[in-house]
Amino acid sequence: MPPAAPRPRRPRPAAVLGLLLLLAAAPACSTAPEAGPRGPAAGPGAAATEEGESPFWVDPNSEAARQVAAWEATGRYADAQVLRRIADRPVALWGRPGDPGPAIRRARAAAKASGRTLVLAAHYIPHRDCGQLPAGGAADARAYRAWIGSFADAVGDAPALVVLEPHAVAHTVDGCVRAEHRAERLRLLSEAVDRLKKNRNTKVYLDAGDPGWIRDPADLAGPLREAGLGRADGFALNVSGFHSDAAVRAYGAELSRAVGGRHFVVDTGRNGAGPLPGDRERASCNPPGRSLGTPPTGRTGDPLVDAYLWVKRPGESDGPCRGGPAAGTWWPEQALGLARRARDTP
């Protein structure tokens, strides 16, 4: 499931700052770890992968980055080094409920200063996720129009990529959305595409679920068209999902043929080990043994795939299942497991 609204940032405790100073002043003869903490990324917004430099902005104050600093301050150097596989890479910023503007404007300024593209997710459609966690969304169509307008205004002319309303279209196909709400939802999505595309440097990808959800991708073609796909830059797949790159590319190619050859982006944040076998709903909530997938990049090697992205932020809980905290809450030990099992290296 997609994350709940991000929580406000908390300042680093004074005790941690004091401990950092003590560590810096320690004598050279003191015992040191076999491999000390790696230096910071090349600069705010910088991210490098084995495939080459990522074009996307990295938040230097993300939960993962702050966790790295906290672990280094307490001597957990090895774990901090592993967690940099998340902290040093770009993840999507999800628009906050109420007023999404302030957080997006701060990120926009940092991304523009670093010459990188801001990756965003808009997830506030009325009757969002049909009451499943994290339930919520705008109270009505009018409130949603105001929210998406504030979202788009905050992005402005900065280079940005927006994944529009994870799960919203697929839920119109699987019967989750009530018949009386279906037409309104697709109309609101279409309006959102038009509003976001008024920003000359914004790319928009309508979410279209994943291969384990709507089995026949052709079933999504009509709703995607009604939702404004023809004026968007493409569609998004596997948001918050665990399906492998190969499975998603094959599914995406079928869907692309059904909608006139449109391109797509793929969420690879947690799909390195593929999905957990079993019931889809149970297998999608904090499944054990998963790993990070392909690092974010615009170099996919597939002419239909515009980018691999980390949309669902690795390390945030799917909800109170398998011992997890509330949906969207940062869960350091889960993040460490995802990073430790990743096949690539920082």
C-alpha positions in Angstrom: 0.0 0.0 0.0 1.2 3.6 -0.5 2.6 5.5 2.5 0.5 7.7 4.7 1.2 11.4 4.7 4.8 12.1 5.7 5.3 13.1 9.4 6.9 16.4 10.3 10.6 16.4 10.5 12.1 16.2 14.0 15.3 18.0 14.9 18.2 15.8 15.8 18.4 15.5 19.6 21.2 17.5 21.3 22.6 14.3 22.8 23.3 12.9 19.3 25.1 16.1 18.3 27.2 15.9 21.5 28.1 12.4 20.8 29.2 13.3 17.2 31.6 15.9 18.7 33.0 13.3 21.1 33.6 10.8 18.3 35.3 13.5 16.2 37.6 14.3 19.1 38.6 10.7 19.9 42.3 9.9 19.9 43.8 8.4 16.8 44.9 5.3 18.7 41.4 4.4 19.7 39.8 1.3 18.3 38.1 2.0 14.9 35.7 -0.1 12.9 37.2 -2.2 10.0 35.4 0.1 7.5 34.5 3.6 8.8 31.4 5.5 7.6 31.5 6.5 4.0 31.5 10.2 3.2 28.4 12.0 2.2 27.1 12.0 -1.4 28.8 14.3 -3.8 26.4 17.1 -2.9 22.7 17.8 -2.1 20.7 16.0 -4.8 23.6 13.9 -6.0 23.2 10.1 -6.5 25.3 7.7 -8.5 24.5 4.1 -9.5 26.4 1.4 -11.3 24.4 2.4 -14.4 25.6 6.0 -14.2 24.6 9.2 -12.5 20.9 9.4 -11.6 19.0 12.5 -12.9 16.8 12.6 -9.8 17.1 14.6 -6.7 18.1 13.0 -3.4 16.7 14.4 -0.2 19.7 14.9 2.2 17.3 15.1 5.2 15.3 11.9 4.5 14.4 9.5 7.2 17.0 7.1 5.9 19.7 9.9 5.8 18.9 10.9 9.4 19.0 7.2 10.4 22.5 6.9 8.9 23.6 9.9 11.0 22.1 8.5 14.2 23.7 5.1 13.7 27.1 6.5 12.9 26.8 8.7 16.1 26.2 5.6 18.2 28.9 3.4 16.5 26.7 1.3 14.2 29.0 2.0 11.3 28.4 -1.2 9.4 24.6 -0.9 9.5 24.9 2.8 8.6 27.0 1.9 5.6 24.4 -0.6 4.4 21.6 1.8 4.9 23.3 4.3 2.6 21.9 2.1 -0.2 18.7 3.9 0.5 19.8 7.2 2.0 22.1 8.1 -1.0 19.4 7.4 -3.6 16.3 9.4 -4.8 12.9 8.5 -3.5 9.6 10.2 -4.3 8.2 13.0 -2.2 4.5 12.3 -1.5 2.2 15.4 -1.4 1.0 16.1 2.1 -2.7 16.3 2.9 -4.1 19.7 3.6 -1.6 22.0 1.9 1.1 20.1 -0.1 2.8 23.4 -1.1 5.4 24.1 1.6 7.2 20.7 1.4 7.2 20.7 -2.3 8.5 24.2 -2.6 11.4 23.4 -0.3 12.2 20.3 -2.3 11.8 22.1 -5.6 14.4 24.8 -4.5 16.9 22.1 -3.5 16.4 20.1 -6.7 16.7 23.1 -9.0 19.9 24.2 -7.2 21.4 20.8 -7.8 20.2 20.6 -11.4 18.1 17.4 -10.7 14.6 16.3 -11.4 12.1 16.2 -8.5 10.1 12.9 -8.2 6.7 13.3 -6.7 3.6 11.3 -6.0 0.1 12.8 -5.8 -2.2 10.6 -3.6 -5.2 12.5 -2.4 -8.2 11.4 -4.6 -11.6 11.3 -2.8 -12.5 7.8 -1.5 -8.8 6.9 -1.7 -8.0 3.2 -1.5 -11.6 2.4 -0.7 -11.2 2.7 3.0 -8.1 0.5 3.2 -5.0 1.7 5.1 -3.9 4.4 4.7 -7.4 5.6 4.1 -8.1 9.3 3.5 -8.0 11.6 0.6 -9.9 14.8 -0.2 -13.3 15.3 1.2 -14.9 15.9 -2.1 -14.2 16.9 -5.7 -13.9 20.6 -4.9 -11.3 19.9 -2.2 -9.3 17.7 -4.6 -9.3 20.4 -7.3 -7.9 22.9 -4.7 -5.3 20.4 -3.5 -4.0 19.4 -6.9 -3.9 23.1 -7.8 -1.7 23.8 -4.8 0.4 20.8 -5.7 1.0 22.0 -9.2 1.6 25.6 -8.2 4.3 24.5 -5.8 6.1 22.5 -8.5 6.1 25.5 -10.9 8.6 25.4 -13.7 11.1 23.0 -12.0 11.9 19.8 -13.8 9.6 17.2 -12.1 8.1 13.8 -12.6 4.7 13.1 -11.0 3.2 9.7 -10.4 -0.5 10.5 -10.3 -2.8 8.9 -7.8 -1.4 5.4 -7.1 -4.1 2.7 -7.3 -6.8 5.2 -8.3 -7.4 3.8 -11.9 -7.0 0.1 -10.9 -9.7 0.5 -8.2 -12.2 1.6 -10.9 -11.6 -1.7 -12.6 -11.5 -4.1 -9.7 -14.9 -3.0 -8.3 -13.5 -1.2 -5.3 -14.9 2.2 -6.3 -18.6 2.5 -6.1 -20.4 3.0 -9.4 -21.6 6.5 -8.4 -18.0 7.6 -7.8 -16.4 6.1 -10.9 -17.1 8.8 -13.4 -16.2 11.6 -11.0 -12.9 9.9 -10.2 -11.9 9.5 -13.8 -12.9 13.1 -14.5 -10.8 14.4 -11.6 -7.8 12.4 -12.8 -8.2 13.9 -16.3 -8.4 17.4 -14.8 -5.4 16.7 -12.7 -3.4 15.7 -15.8 -4.3 18.9 -17.5 -3.5 21.0 -14.4 -0.1 19.4 -13.9 0.8 19.6 -17.6 0.4 23.4 -17.5 3.8 23.3 -15.9 6.1 23.2 -18.9 8.7 21.0 -17.2 6.4 18.5 -15.5 6.0 14.9 -16.7 2.9 13.0 -15.5 2.4 9.3 -15.3 -1.0 7.9 -14.4 -0.8 4.9 -12.1 -2.0 1.6 -13.5 -1.5 -0.9 -10.8 0.7 -4.0 -11.1 0.7 -7.4 -12.9 -0.8 -9.2 -9.9 -3.8 -7.0 -9.6 -5.6 -6.4 -12.9 -4.7 -9.6 -14.7 -5.7 -8.5 -18.2 -4.0 -5.2 -18.9 -6.5 -4.5 -21.7 -9.1 -3.9 -19.0 -7.2 -0.8 -17.9 -7.1 0.8 -21.4 -10.5 2.4 -21.4 -10.3 3.9 -17.8 -6.8 5.2 -18.5 -8.0 7.0 -21.6 -10.9 8.5 -19.6 -8.4 9.6 -17.0 -6.4 11.6 -19.5 -3.7 9.3 -20.5 -3.6 10.8 -24.0 -2.4 14.1 -22.5 -0.1 12.6 -19.9 3.5 11.3 -20.6 2.5 7.7 -19.9 1.6 5.4 -17.0 3.2 4.0 -13.9 3.4 0.4 -12.7 4.2 -1.5 -9.5 3.9 1.4 -7.1 4.3 -0.1 -3.6 4.6 -3.5 -5.3 7.1 -6.3 -5.4 6.8 -7.7 -8.9 10.1 -8.2 -10.7 11.4 -5.9 -13.4 10.9 -8.6 -16.1 7.3 -9.3 -15.0 6.4 -5.6 -15.0 8.1 -4.8 -18.3 6.2 -7.7 -20.0 2.9 -6.5 -18.4 3.7 -2.9 -19.3 4.4 -3.8 -22.9 1.0 -5.4 -23.2 -0.7 -2.4 -21.7 1.3 -0.1 -23.9 0.0 -1.9 -27.0 -3.5 -1.5 -25.7 -3.2 2.3 -25.3 -1.3 3.2 -28.5 2.3 2.6 -27.5 2.5 4.8 -24.5 5.6 4.7 -22.3 5.7 3.9 -18.6 7.8 4.1 -15.4 8.3 1.3 -12.9 8.6 1.4 -9.1 11.6 -0.8 -8.3 12.1 0.2 -4.7 11.3 -3.2 -3.1 11.1 -5.7 -5.9 14.6 -7.1 -5.8 13.4 -10.5 -4.5 10.1 -10.5 -6.3 6.7 -10.9 -4.6 6.0 -13.2 -1.6 3.9 -16.2 -2.8 0.4 -16.4 -1.6 -2.7 -14.2 -1.3 -2.1 -10.8 -2.8 -3.3 -8.7 0.0 -1.4 -10.6 2.7 1.7 -10.8 0.5 1.8 -7.1 -0.1 1.9 -6.0 3.6 5.4 -5.9 5.0 6.4 -9.2 3.4 9.5 -10.7 4.9 12.7 -11.4 3.0 12.3 -8.7 0.3 15.1 -6.5 -1.0 15.8 -3.3 -2.8 15.4 -3.4 -6.5 17.1 -1.6 -9.4 18.4 1.8 -8.3 16.5 4.8 -9.7 17.7 5.7 -13.2 16.6 7.0 -16.5 18.8 4.5 -18.3 16.5 1.4 -18.5 17.6 -0.3 -21.6 14.0 -0.6 -22.6 12.6 1.8 -25.2 9.1 1.7 -23.5 10.4 2.2 -19.9 11.2 5.9 -19.3 12.6 5.3 -15.7 13.0 3.0 -12.8 11.9 4.9 -9.7 11.6 4.4 -6.0 8.1 5.7 -5.5 7.1 3.9 -2.3 9.8 4.9 0.0 11.8 1.8 1.1 11.8 1.4 4.8 8.3 2.8 5.4 5.8 0.4 6.8 2.8 -0.9 4.8 0.7 -1.0 8.0 0.3 -2.8 11.3 1.0 -6.2 10.0 3.9 -8.6 10.7 4.9 -6.5 13.6 5.0 -3.2 11.6 4.1 0.2 12.8 1.3 2.3 11.2 1.3 2.7 7.5 3.9 5.2 6.3 5.9 5.1 9.5 9.7 4.8 9.1 10.8 1.3 10.2 14.6 1.3 10.5 15.0 -2.5 10.9 12.9 -3.2 7.8 14.8 -0.7 5.9 18.1 -2.3 6.9 16.8 -5.7 5.8 15.8 -4.4 2.4 19.2 -2.8 2.0 21.2 -5.8 3.3 19.6 -8.2 0.9 20.1 -5.9 -2.1 22.2 -7.4 -4.8 24.0 -4.2 -5.8 26.5 -2.4 -3.7 26.8 1.3 -2.9 
